Amino acid sequence: MKKIKQENCVITRREFLEKSTAAVTGFSLIGSSVVGAPAIVRNLDKPNSKFSGVQVGTISYSFRSLPSDAEQILKYCIDCNISAIELMGNTGEAFAGAPHTSTEPRIAPPSGSRTEPTAEEVAEREQKAKEVATWRSSVSMDKFVRLRKMYNDAGVSIYAWKPSALGEKNSDAEIEYALRSAKALGASHVTVELPSNPAQSKRLGAFGLKHKMGIGYHGHLQQTFTAWDEALAQSKFNGLNCDIGHYVAAGFDPIPLIHAKYERIYSMHIKDRKSKANGGDNMPWGEGDTPIVQVLQLMKRNRLKFPATIELEYPVPADSDAVQEVTACVEYCRRALEAI
C-alpha cells in the first residue's frame, strides 16, 4: 500500500477562495451565474469532466426532478460537461424494456403526507416486483450493450450501475442479472446501500468474486470509520461507495477515511452538508461544512483513480433547474482541481 501524501493536500475554503478570486461567485452561491462559463473545457465537442487526472462524474439521481430516460440523461450530461456517470436502475432498465419502470420526474410528497400502504397496495407492489424479477431473469444484454455504445459515442462512460436488484429480498438470479448488466454497460462496479445484515454483504461479495465485479456499498448517516470493515473482510470485491457529505453530517471528517481506505473505494459521492453539530442540512456548495476542495486536492495530489460523483441534493432554486445546478457543481470541482 502506497502512503498517501499529506503535505499541501489540505487547504481551507477561505484559502482556496483567496487564491481564486475569480471563482468567488461560483463558490459562494452556486446557481445560474456560472452556467455556460467560458472556462468549461471540452474535448472535440464532447464533454470532459476529468480535471487534473481526477474523474468527476454525477449520478443520474441528480436529475430526478427532470424526465430521466436514457436519451434525456445523456443530453443532461453533455449540457453539464459530464463525461462519466453512475447510472440508476430506472434509466437503464426502462431503456432495456423493463415493466413498471418510470422515468418521469420524482416529485417529493408534501411533508407529513406519507401513510402506511394498504393491503391491496402491498399486494400490487409484490406482484410488480415478481414481474420485474421475471423480466430480469430472461432479458438479453444486447440493449445494455447498445446503451453503453450510445453513451460512449457521445463521450460519456458509465462507471457504476445501481439497479434495485441487490437487496436481501432479491433472488440470486436478480443479483446475477445486476452484475451481468453492469458488465454490459462497461461499469467497474455496482452500487447498493450498505446492508445492516452482514450475511447480505457476504452474499454480494461472493457474486462479485464470481463475476469479477466490484460491489460498492453506499452509506448515509450510518457511516463511520469502521462501518465497511466487515464487508471488506468478507470479499476482495466488496468496497466503498462512500458519501463525504453524509459522512460530515454524521459527525466525521472524511479525510482520514480516504487516507485509510482509498484502495477499497470504488467511487465517492460528493455534496455539501452542514456538520452534525450544525444541523446536517444539505447546502449549496461552498455554504456547508464538507471539505470538498480539500478532498479533491487530496485525490489530485495522490493520483487517486476512483471517480468523484456529484450528487445534487440541496433544493434547486426556483429560477434554476438540475442541469444548471449540476453544471455549477462541475465548475466548482474544476476550479478546485485546476485553479491552484
ROKOL-324550 format. One line per field, with one value per residue: z, x, y of N, C-alpha, C, O in turn. Coordinates in pm, whole numbers. Atoms other than C-alpha are relative to their C-alpha. Layout:
REM ROKOL-324550
nup: [Z,...]
neast: [X,...]
nnorth: [Y,...]
caup: [Z,...]
caeast: [X,...]
canorth: [Y,...]
cup: [Z,...]
ceast: [X,...]
cnorth: [Y,...]
oup: [Z,...]
oeast: [X,...]
onorth: [Y,...]
REM end
This chain:
REM ROKOL-324550
nup: [0,3,-103,56,-37,-82,7,99,64,-67,-9,-45,104,10,75,139,61,12,110,124,-21,113,-19,-125,22,23,-120,-113,33,118,71,143,28,62,107,130,-19,107,-46,24,103,66,82,131,-12,-93,-138,-62,-142,-67,-24,-71,-27,-85,74,-64,66,-77,-3,72,-105,-8,93,-31,14,144,66,-11,83,29,92,-73,-94,80,38,-119,-22,99,-34,-124,19,-78,89,-67,-77,-72,56,-82,68,75,133,83,17,90,134,37,13,-125,-36,-124,-24,35,16,-21,-115,-134,-77,-142,-57,-102,-133,-86,75,15,-78,17,115,-27,38,146,56,-25,94,134,7,4,132,94,-26,61,146,31,-22,114,114,-21,14,140,94,72,-32,122,-15,-89,85,84,-86,-22,123,20,-92,35,126,-33,-88,-141,-45,-114,-88,-108,35,-126,15,-126,15,-82,-139,-63,55,140,21,54,145,19,-27,119,105,-30,27,145,68,-31,92,134,3,-11,-137,-78,-124,-32,-130,-77,-137,-91,-75,-144,-22,63,89,134,64,32,118,117,26,69,139,58,32,114,122,4,4,-129,-71,-76,-100,-25,-137,-38,-133,-76,30,-99,52,6,47,113,-26,11,142,66,-39,55,142,58,94,-76,-16,-46,76,-115,27,-96,-60,-107,-102,-81,-76,-107,-106,22,101,99,40,-53,62,133,-23,-47,78,140,91,10,42,142,40,-117,23,-58,-20,-113,-110,-128,-93,-95,-102,61,47,105,119,133,33,123,-22,-54,-115,-104,-73,63,60,140,62,-56,46,141,5,-47,112,104,-39,-18,122,-33,126,-9,40,-95,57,-44,-30,-29,-100,-57,76,122,-7,87,129,57,15,-38,96,-35,-128,18,75,-96,-83,82,1,-134,-3,91,-62,-112,48,99,-25,-101]
neast: [86,-79,36,59,-67,83,-43,61,119,119,7,131,84,-40,-125,29,67,-95,-91,76,103,93,100,74,144,38,-15,82,141,17,124,-10,-102,-118,39,-54,-124,-93,-109,30,-87,49,-99,57,145,55,-21,-127,-1,-118,-81,-126,-8,110,125,122,120,122,94,119,93,-9,98,128,108,23,18,-131,-30,-143,-41,4,-113,-121,-1,-35,-145,-71,24,-72,-142,-27,-48,7,124,56,135,101,65,121,-36,-52,98,105,-57,-5,136,54,135,24,-116,33,-108,59,-61,40,52,6,133,3,-46,103,109,-24,87,-31,72,108,-31,9,-120,-112,14,-32,-145,-63,24,-88,-137,-13,-6,-132,-98,11,-64,-145,-56,-4,-29,-127,-92,-26,39,-96,-117,38,0,-141,-56,58,-66,-142,-14,21,-108,34,-19,82,-96,69,137,72,136,60,1,-110,43,19,118,-22,-47,-136,7,0,-135,-78,41,-57,-144,-18,37,-106,-111,43,-2,-138,-26,-99,62,138,12,116,-7,-73,101,-20,-21,-127,19,29,-124,-75,66,-33,-143,-23,38,-101,-114,38,10,-111,66,-3,124,-27,105,27,37,64,-44,-56,-143,-103,-130,-7,129,-18,-109,40,20,-131,-67,73,-30,-85,81,79,-71,74,57,20,63,-67,97,67,-99,-13,125,-1,-89,-138,-85,-28,-141,-62,62,-60,-138,-8,73,8,-18,124,107,34,43,28,97,-35,105,-35,94,-46,-43,102,16,67,133,-6,79,-59,-20,-72,-142,-74,71,6,-124,-70,-126,-4,-125,-112,7,-39,-144,-62,6,-92,-141,-37,38,99,68,145,72,70,134,87,138,72,104,57,118,-26,69,117,-38,-103,42,-106,-112,-80,-67,-109,-104,-74,-79,-114,-95,-59,-104,-109,-78,-73,-108,-88,-26,-104]
nnorth: [-119,-122,-95,-121,-124,-87,-138,-90,54,-51,-144,-43,-61,-141,-6,30,-114,-109,30,6,-101,-1,106,-23,7,138,80,-43,8,83,-31,-26,-100,59,91,-36,-75,32,85,141,53,120,68,33,-16,97,-44,39,-37,53,-119,27,143,44,15,-48,49,-25,110,-44,-46,-146,-58,62,-97,-13,130,65,116,10,-105,-127,-3,-23,-142,-79,15,-81,-140,-31,35,120,106,131,2,114,8,65,111,-33,-50,109,106,-49,9,141,52,56,-42,-77,-86,-138,-98,-131,-71,42,-112,37,-22,-106,41,56,63,144,89,140,55,94,139,8,-64,92,112,-50,-17,132,57,-72,45,133,-16,-55,107,91,-68,-2,134,45,-108,2,-108,-78,-140,-65,-27,-115,-118,-34,-57,-133,-92,-10,-76,-142,-43,22,138,43,68,71,37,18,52,44,145,48,4,131,65,36,137,15,-28,-144,-49,38,-94,-132,-2,18,-124,-95,29,-40,-147,-47,-47,74,44,-36,-64,45,-49,87,76,15,143,38,114,-50,-45,121,56,-82,12,128,-21,-88,84,86,-78,-96,-130,-65,-34,-122,-20,-141,-28,-124,-44,112,9,-26,42,147,54,93,93,140,29,3,125,114,22,-104,-77,-96,-126,-116,-111,-87,-129,-86,-90,73,32,-122,-18,100,-47,44,-63,103,9,122,117,18,41,139,101,-40,114,76,-91,11,-134,-82,-107,-129,-100,-86,2,-52,103,44,-104,-115,37,101,-31,-8,-140,-32,27,-112,-55,101,30,112,-48,46,-46,74,139,3,-23,125,95,-47,9,140,71,102,25,20,-121,-85,-5,-108,36,-122,25,-122,-43,-77,-129,-14,-56,85,139,93,-8,-117,21,97,-71,-82,91,42,-112,-4,104,-36,-107,57,86,-66,-142,-21]
caup: [0,-101,156,73,68,339,280,97,29,272,235,390,187,269,140,-176,-239,-175,-434,-690,-656,-998,-871,-560,-707,-822,-488,-254,-443,-679,-948,-1296,-1259,-1368,-1618,-1955,-1809,-2076,-1855,-1930,-2132,-2384,-2597,-2967,-2884,-2632,-2258,-2048,-1670,-1596,-1437,-1335,-1350,-1130,-1292,-1184,-1263,-1144,-1053,-1269,-943,-957,-1240,-1061,-1084,-1464,-1707,-1695,-1984,-2121,-2403,-2174,-1909,-2179,-2300,-1944,-1910,-2231,-2130,-1791,-1939,-1759,-1918,-1667,-1477,-1213,-1371,-1164,-1244,-1360,-1652,-1778,-1721,-1893,-2197,-2192,-2174,-1808,-1691,-1425,-1466,-1461,-1592,-1501,-1261,-897,-700,-325,-137,90,436,666,385,398,514,561,240,233,197,-166,-233,-74,-288,-601,-524,-463,-792,-982,-813,-929,-1285,-1282,-1139,-1417,-1676,-1523,-1535,-1912,-2059,-2324,-2253,-2608,-2511,-2228,-2476,-2706,-2416,-2336,-2701,-2723,-2416,-2516,-2867,-2709,-2480,-2158,-1977,-1732,-1439,-1190,-1209,-933,-1011,-735,-771,-497,-179,65,-95,-444,-579,-674,-1037,-997,-845,-1133,-1372,-1196,-1233,-1592,-1695,-1516,-1726,-2043,-1954,-1907,-1534,-1299,-1008,-893,-601,-328,17,288,437,810,781,722,561,268,206,223,-31,-266,-225,-336,-650,-706,-696,-939,-1190,-1115,-1050,-768,-510,-382,-60,-22,317,467,830,944,801,1050,1007,1064,900,597,774,797,431,324,515,352,-11,-204,-440,-162,-143,-64,-241,39,62,213,265,465,648,764,864,1071,1264,1098,886,554,507,749,595,247,376,535,278,-61,-209,-148,-265,-595,-616,-383,-368,-311,-178,74,406,739,1014,1269,1523,1277,1191,896,627,256,129,-198,-249,-54,217,414,620,382,277,-95,-205,30,-75,-446,-388,-195,-490,-733,-538,-478,-821,-673,-954,-815,-954,-755,-810,-788,-613,-624,-305,-197,-304,-662,-664,-824,-1103,-1187,-1267,-1202,-1520,-1423,-1068,-1171,-1425,-1143,-931,-1218,-1238,-862,-898,-1197,-1014,-707,-916,-1167,-1013,-753]
caeast: [0,144,150,-78,93,-34,172,-3,-312,-546,-647,-927,-1219,-1107,-756,-898,-1121,-839,-624,-903,-1088,-1242,-1432,-1580,-1928,-1937,-1817,-2025,-2352,-2398,-2650,-2708,-2438,-2171,-2372,-2205,-1887,-1619,-1376,-1562,-1322,-1448,-1259,-1352,-1706,-1751,-1790,-1477,-1507,-1170,-966,-601,-632,-944,-1258,-1557,-1893,-2251,-2524,-2836,-3033,-2911,-3160,-3456,-3658,-3649,-3762,-3492,-3499,-3162,-3151,-3250,-2994,-2726,-2827,-2810,-2458,-2346,-2506,-2332,-1993,-2012,-1809,-1878,-2184,-2323,-2648,-2956,-3155,-3475,-3300,-3110,-3390,-3651,-3421,-3397,-3776,-3842,-4204,-4329,-4030,-4085,-3852,-4087,-3968,-3972,-4191,-4146,-4474,-4585,-4435,-4634,-4838,-4685,-4924,-4890,-4977,-5299,-5302,-5408,-5117,-4871,-5006,-4980,-4619,-4530,-4688,-4498,-4173,-4234,-4292,-3974,-3780,-3912,-3807,-3460,-3415,-3457,-3367,-3096,-2787,-2799,-2986,-2745,-2459,-2646,-2691,-2322,-2234,-2476,-2318,-1960,-2010,-2125,-1819,-1979,-1865,-2082,-1856,-2119,-2465,-2729,-3027,-3272,-3176,-2918,-3125,-3192,-3531,-3386,-3321,-2981,-3095,-3160,-2817,-2660,-2857,-2734,-2370,-2405,-2583,-2317,-2052,-2254,-2277,-1899,-1922,-1641,-1881,-2240,-2356,-2601,-2690,-2463,-2669,-2722,-2710,-2351,-2485,-2603,-2265,-2108,-2362,-2300,-1925,-1938,-2126,-1876,-1596,-1782,-1838,-1521,-1738,-1694,-1969,-1959,-2155,-2315,-2356,-2582,-2576,-2481,-2133,-1848,-1478,-1536,-1881,-1744,-1482,-1680,-1784,-1425,-1302,-1564,-1459,-1190,-1466,-1652,-1564,-1682,-1919,-1873,-2051,-1845,-2146,-2336,-2014,-1975,-2342,-2284,-2016,-1691,-1404,-1372,-1002,-881,-1129,-986,-630,-706,-933,-858,-752,-1101,-1300,-1477,-1641,-1722,-2028,-1967,-2217,-2203,-2374,-2350,-2177,-2377,-2314,-2451,-2768,-2656,-2852,-2781,-2641,-2541,-2175,-1943,-2201,-2177,-1904,-1797,-1431,-1498,-1199,-961,-1083,-1048,-700,-610,-723,-525,-200,-209,-341,-633,-830,-1179,-1442,-1584,-1960,-2163,-2493,-2725,-2931,-2971,-3302,-3295,-3371,-3698,-3516,-3288,-3305,-3100,-2893,-2785,-2702,-2501,-2316,-2221,-2105,-1886,-1729,-1675,-1481,-1283,-1178,-1084,-862,-715,-716,-445]
canorth: [0,334,609,899,1235,1463,1772,2057,1850,2023,2385,2581,2710,3065,2999,2849,3148,3392,3213,3204,3533,3500,3197,3359,3394,3035,2902,3111,3093,2801,2885,3015,3281,3032,2832,2826,2977,3001,2809,2483,2273,2022,1776,1770,1885,1605,1654,1638,1635,1480,1758,1728,1349,1334,1195,1398,1241,1252,1009,1019,1069,1430,1486,1326,1649,1618,1346,1080,837,730,983,1270,1177,1167,1514,1647,1506,1673,2002,1985,1885,1550,1270,989,873,641,522,447,135,305,476,171,-76,141,158,-221,-262,-342,-338,-94,138,513,782,1066,1339,1239,1474,1462,1416,1701,1690,1465,1311,962,690,318,126,-71,-449,-404,-168,-411,-695,-482,-392,-755,-859,-589,-697,-1055,-938,-730,-1025,-1248,-991,-965,-1342,-1357,-1017,-1005,-796,-655,-339,-269,-300,-57,183,169,240,533,692,613,751,1079,1088,963,648,454,366,247,89,100,-124,-213,-578,-620,-629,-910,-977,-1006,-1353,-1487,-1465,-1093,-1037,-1230,-1008,-691,-789,-910,-591,-384,-555,-494,-124,-105,-35,-132,-176,-176,36,-58,66,-74,-360,-385,-764,-884,-1200,-987,-823,-1169,-1293,-1000,-1027,-1391,-1291,-1011,-1267,-1494,-1215,-1015,-712,-463,-410,-51,-2,339,498,761,873,522,581,557,490,117,81,-107,-319,-643,-625,-551,-857,-1080,-1033,-853,-737,-556,-188,162,396,646,982,1260,1487,1228,1141,1502,1518,1203,1389,1278,1412,1222,1294,1020,775,833,807,470,306,464,130,-9,294,226,569,856,1081,1449,1701,1985,1928,2101,1907,1713,1989,2246,2054,1842,2030,1989,2319,2485,2402,2628,2701,2377,2212,1935,1971,1918,2126,1951,1605,1682,1822,1507,1297,1512,1513,1139,1042,853,694,642,884,1174,1161,1481,1409,1708,1707,2068,2230,2359,2733,2840,3026,2733,2362,2049,2088,2439,2333,2026,2242,2477,2183,2063,2409,2408,2082,2207,2523,2324,2098,2345,2692,2633]
cup: [0,111,-65,50,81,-12,-114,-61,65,7,50,-116,-18,-81,-148,-70,-19,-118,-135,7,-113,19,120,-20,-14,124,109,-28,-130,-68,-143,-34,-65,-113,-133,10,-105,42,-22,-119,-57,-90,-129,7,85,143,56,144,75,12,82,42,84,-83,85,-82,76,3,-65,97,13,-87,26,-14,-146,-59,-17,-82,-46,-89,71,99,-75,-41,120,26,-96,31,123,-13,89,-95,66,95,76,-38,94,-83,-85,-142,-91,-27,-89,-145,-50,-2,125,24,127,35,-49,-13,9,118,132,80,144,53,103,137,84,-71,-14,92,-25,-120,44,-40,-151,-66,20,-99,-142,-18,-11,-137,-104,18,-61,-151,-44,16,-116,-123,14,-25,-145,-99,-65,44,-119,17,96,-75,-89,80,28,-123,-25,89,-38,-126,24,96,147,35,119,93,112,-37,130,-27,135,-1,91,149,52,-60,-147,-11,-48,-149,-27,26,-117,-115,23,-38,-149,-76,28,-95,-141,-15,6,138,68,128,1,134,64,141,89,86,149,37,-69,-91,-143,-70,-32,-126,-126,-35,-73,-147,-71,-42,-124,-130,-17,-15,140,56,88,93,36,144,15,140,87,-25,123,-61,-20,-63,-108,33,-16,-146,-73,32,-66,-144,-52,-103,70,21,40,-117,109,-44,102,63,116,116,93,85,112,111,-20,-110,-104,-38,57,-61,-136,13,30,-100,-150,-98,-17,-39,-150,-57,126,-36,69,0,119,104,121,87,90,104,-53,-64,-116,-129,-128,-41,-142,26,39,123,115,64,-63,-70,-144,-65,49,-50,-146,-16,47,-112,-110,36,13,-115,29,-117,11,-38,119,-61,59,25,45,98,67,-86,-121,9,-104,-139,-71,-29,28,-93,33,130,-11,-79,94,90,-76,-1,136,9,-88,62,118,-46,-88,38,99,-47]
ceast: [89,-47,-51,76,-93,40,-71,-129,-128,8,-138,-78,41,129,-24,-61,96,94,-72,-116,-101,-112,-89,-150,-44,10,-98,-148,-16,-131,27,110,123,-36,55,129,101,113,-29,81,-59,108,-67,-152,-67,24,132,3,110,99,122,10,-112,-128,-116,-118,-123,-80,-129,-111,2,-105,-142,-118,-39,-33,135,12,144,49,2,115,130,9,36,151,79,-16,78,151,41,39,-2,-118,-19,-148,-93,-77,-119,32,46,-103,-116,47,-3,-138,-62,-142,1,118,-30,125,-57,67,-53,-43,-17,-140,4,41,-117,-110,16,-94,42,-80,-110,43,-3,124,123,-4,35,151,71,-17,90,145,25,14,134,108,-2,66,152,63,19,42,137,86,22,-34,91,130,-27,2,142,59,-55,69,146,22,-16,106,-27,17,-93,92,-66,-147,-72,-143,-54,-15,102,-34,-20,-119,16,59,144,1,1,138,92,-29,67,147,29,-34,102,117,-35,3,142,37,107,-61,-148,2,-131,15,72,-100,32,28,129,-12,-25,126,89,-56,38,148,36,-39,97,123,-28,5,114,-54,-1,-139,33,-115,-12,-45,-72,50,51,150,84,132,6,-124,16,93,-41,-20,134,74,-64,38,88,-75,-99,81,-94,-57,-38,-58,54,-95,-74,97,21,-124,-13,98,147,70,36,147,68,-58,65,145,8,-55,-3,13,-126,-119,-22,-44,-45,-100,46,-122,43,-110,61,44,-116,-27,-76,-134,-6,-73,81,6,53,150,74,-64,-12,135,81,126,18,132,118,2,42,149,79,4,98,145,47,-43,-96,-97,-151,-71,-60,-136,-82,-139,-73,-114,-52,-119,39,-75,-111,36,107,-59,120,120,88,78,114,114,86,87,123,106,68,115,119,87,81,124,100,43,113,131]
cnorth: [124,93,128,121,87,146,74,-50,51,152,37,59,146,14,-25,122,117,-21,-5,98,4,-101,25,-16,-145,-85,37,-12,-77,37,37,99,-60,-95,50,79,-40,-91,-148,-49,-127,-56,-44,-3,-107,49,-51,48,-73,115,-37,-146,-55,-6,47,-52,46,-128,50,46,152,69,-51,95,22,-137,-69,-128,8,112,136,12,27,146,86,-7,89,148,44,-19,-117,-113,-138,3,-130,-4,-74,-103,38,44,-113,-107,42,-9,-144,-65,-59,47,85,92,141,86,142,69,-53,122,-44,25,111,-54,-51,-75,-151,-79,-144,-56,-96,-140,-16,61,-88,-116,43,18,-134,-65,68,-45,-136,11,59,-107,-100,61,-3,-136,-42,108,-18,118,93,148,74,32,120,129,47,68,140,103,19,81,150,53,-19,-147,-26,-79,-77,-16,-32,-45,-44,-151,-67,-8,-141,-76,-40,-141,-2,32,150,60,-34,97,137,6,-21,128,110,-18,44,152,57,49,-85,-55,35,73,-41,55,-102,-76,-5,-144,-43,-122,46,50,-119,-65,79,-10,-128,11,93,-78,-84,78,100,142,60,28,119,31,147,20,132,38,-114,-15,35,-47,-151,-63,-106,-117,-146,-39,-10,-130,-121,-32,112,83,92,127,111,80,102,135,99,102,-64,-28,119,21,-101,35,-32,80,-106,-16,-124,-128,-27,-44,-150,-101,29,-117,-83,88,-17,134,73,108,127,91,84,-5,68,-119,-41,108,121,-35,-95,32,-12,147,17,-10,128,60,-100,-22,-113,49,-49,38,-82,-145,-10,24,-122,-103,39,-26,-145,-89,-116,-12,-21,131,73,32,113,-56,127,-30,127,45,84,133,11,51,-83,-137,-89,7,119,-22,-101,63,84,-86,-51,110,17,-100,38,106,-52,-75,73,140,26,-61]
oup: [86,156,-148,169,45,15,-225,-161,15,60,35,-218,-130,-167,-234,-181,-118,-181,-239,7,-91,-45,152,61,46,141,181,65,-238,-2,-198,-152,-133,-173,-166,-87,-137,-43,-13,-226,17,-121,-131,-45,82,167,14,171,194,-88,190,150,105,-141,186,-204,163,-72,-44,57,55,-60,-64,-30,-176,4,-47,-33,-24,-67,47,109,-27,-34,106,58,-55,24,134,81,144,-189,9,153,32,-8,138,-206,-191,-236,-204,-138,-164,-233,-169,-34,115,-8,209,153,-167,67,-37,203,145,104,173,25,163,170,95,-9,-64,210,-125,-135,146,-108,-208,-165,-69,-155,-216,-122,-88,-187,-191,-80,-113,-213,-146,-65,-160,-195,-84,-69,-173,-218,0,81,-106,-27,81,-52,-107,31,22,-110,-64,45,-41,-134,-49,129,231,-32,196,62,172,-111,212,-15,225,15,71,234,-22,-65,-202,73,-91,-200,-125,-45,-159,-184,-71,-92,-203,-170,-59,-147,-212,-124,-17,157,40,191,-71,211,-3,188,74,164,189,144,-192,-178,-238,-189,-130,-212,-228,-153,-156,-234,-189,-149,-212,-232,-116,-99,236,-19,189,46,81,201,-59,163,197,35,190,-171,-111,-63,-116,-49,-73,-187,-158,-53,-78,-185,-17,-146,5,55,76,-218,139,-162,220,174,224,233,215,203,209,216,75,-191,-67,-95,-19,-80,-167,-60,-20,-106,-221,-207,-109,-36,-229,-169,229,-132,180,-100,192,78,137,67,96,139,24,-135,-140,-212,-130,-25,-196,135,-20,190,223,51,-8,-149,-173,-131,-31,-81,-182,-99,-8,-133,-168,-45,-4,-108,-24,-172,-92,-11,221,-162,178,-64,156,64,133,-204,-111,33,-209,-236,-163,-18,50,-49,33,140,47,-49,82,125,-19,14,143,57,-49,58,138,22,-99,-16,120,25]
oeast: [176,-161,17,109,-210,-40,-85,-174,-238,104,-233,-20,44,139,36,-22,87,138,-7,-233,-216,-217,-173,-216,-143,-66,-148,-228,-16,-233,133,142,196,53,44,169,113,183,63,78,-88,206,-144,-216,-189,117,183,36,96,154,111,60,-118,-170,-149,-120,-116,-52,-169,-201,-98,-144,-226,-232,-131,-1,235,66,211,158,91,178,214,117,111,213,172,81,117,226,151,-34,52,-150,23,-222,-64,-85,-140,-40,-2,-111,-169,-30,-26,-150,-156,-176,92,147,-60,218,4,127,-170,37,-91,-198,109,16,-222,-207,-74,-111,108,-198,-99,144,78,174,208,98,98,206,166,74,147,217,133,94,189,200,103,139,223,178,90,59,233,34,92,41,112,193,60,46,172,129,20,100,195,116,42,106,40,-40,-123,127,-3,-202,-22,-236,23,-124,138,54,-11,-118,-67,138,198,97,60,181,172,62,120,193,123,36,129,173,50,31,162,143,119,-4,-194,97,-232,127,54,-173,148,82,134,72,12,143,164,19,74,185,126,31,126,179,56,53,119,-8,-40,-232,102,-227,84,-116,-46,171,100,215,60,133,74,-137,-65,109,35,23,151,147,-1,34,70,-26,-168,199,-209,11,-155,-50,20,-70,-85,58,32,-115,-85,100,225,5,94,184,132,15,97,190,96,-6,-85,-42,-134,-234,69,-7,-72,-78,98,-193,134,-223,183,-1,-218,-142,-140,-192,-110,-90,202,-92,116,197,56,-3,-60,225,184,119,112,194,201,108,118,215,184,105,165,221,166,-32,-82,-142,-218,-19,-94,-145,-115,-199,-50,-209,-156,-124,120,-196,-107,-32,173,-181,231,234,211,194,221,231,208,198,231,225,186,223,235,210,195,227,215,141,151,231]
onorth: [140,85,188,132,104,235,21,5,26,207,-40,96,197,101,40,156,190,75,-9,59,41,-91,-60,-81,-186,-180,-49,-23,-19,52,5,115,12,-155,168,143,-159,-146,-230,11,-221,12,-140,-94,-120,125,-155,163,-103,162,-95,-177,-176,94,-15,-42,133,-222,165,119,212,182,-47,50,98,-238,-3,-227,110,166,218,117,102,206,182,93,159,223,160,8,-117,-145,-233,107,-237,90,-186,-94,-21,9,-125,-160,-40,-47,-170,-183,-138,162,75,113,161,75,239,2,-88,213,-138,130,135,-170,13,-119,-218,-46,-173,-25,-163,-157,-89,8,-97,-153,-33,-18,-148,-130,0,-62,-162,-60,18,-116,-147,-7,-30,-145,-138,79,-60,223,193,235,195,135,205,233,166,168,229,213,132,160,231,171,43,-234,64,-193,-164,65,-109,34,-78,-205,-183,-16,-239,-199,-111,-183,100,90,195,151,49,141,196,106,36,165,193,80,98,203,176,109,-204,-145,124,61,-64,79,-223,-15,-5,-172,-42,-142,-23,26,-116,-111,20,-13,-130,-42,75,-53,-97,27,174,220,-7,57,105,56,210,-64,227,39,-91,-101,135,-102,-198,-186,-198,-207,-225,-147,-98,-182,-226,-149,228,187,170,121,88,102,124,171,92,149,-6,-25,102,57,-78,-30,-25,147,-208,-118,-197,-226,-142,-132,-220,-214,-29,-114,-164,43,5,169,11,182,125,103,45,37,71,-232,27,133,193,47,-156,-57,12,220,-74,24,234,143,-64,61,-151,143,-123,-45,-126,-199,-101,-40,-153,-168,-46,-79,-174,-212,-226,88,-28,239,13,101,110,-117,176,-100,123,11,176,133,-53,19,-35,-156,-39,-9,107,17,-80,38,85,-46,-65,82,51,-68,23,96,-11,-74,30,190,141,-54]
REM end
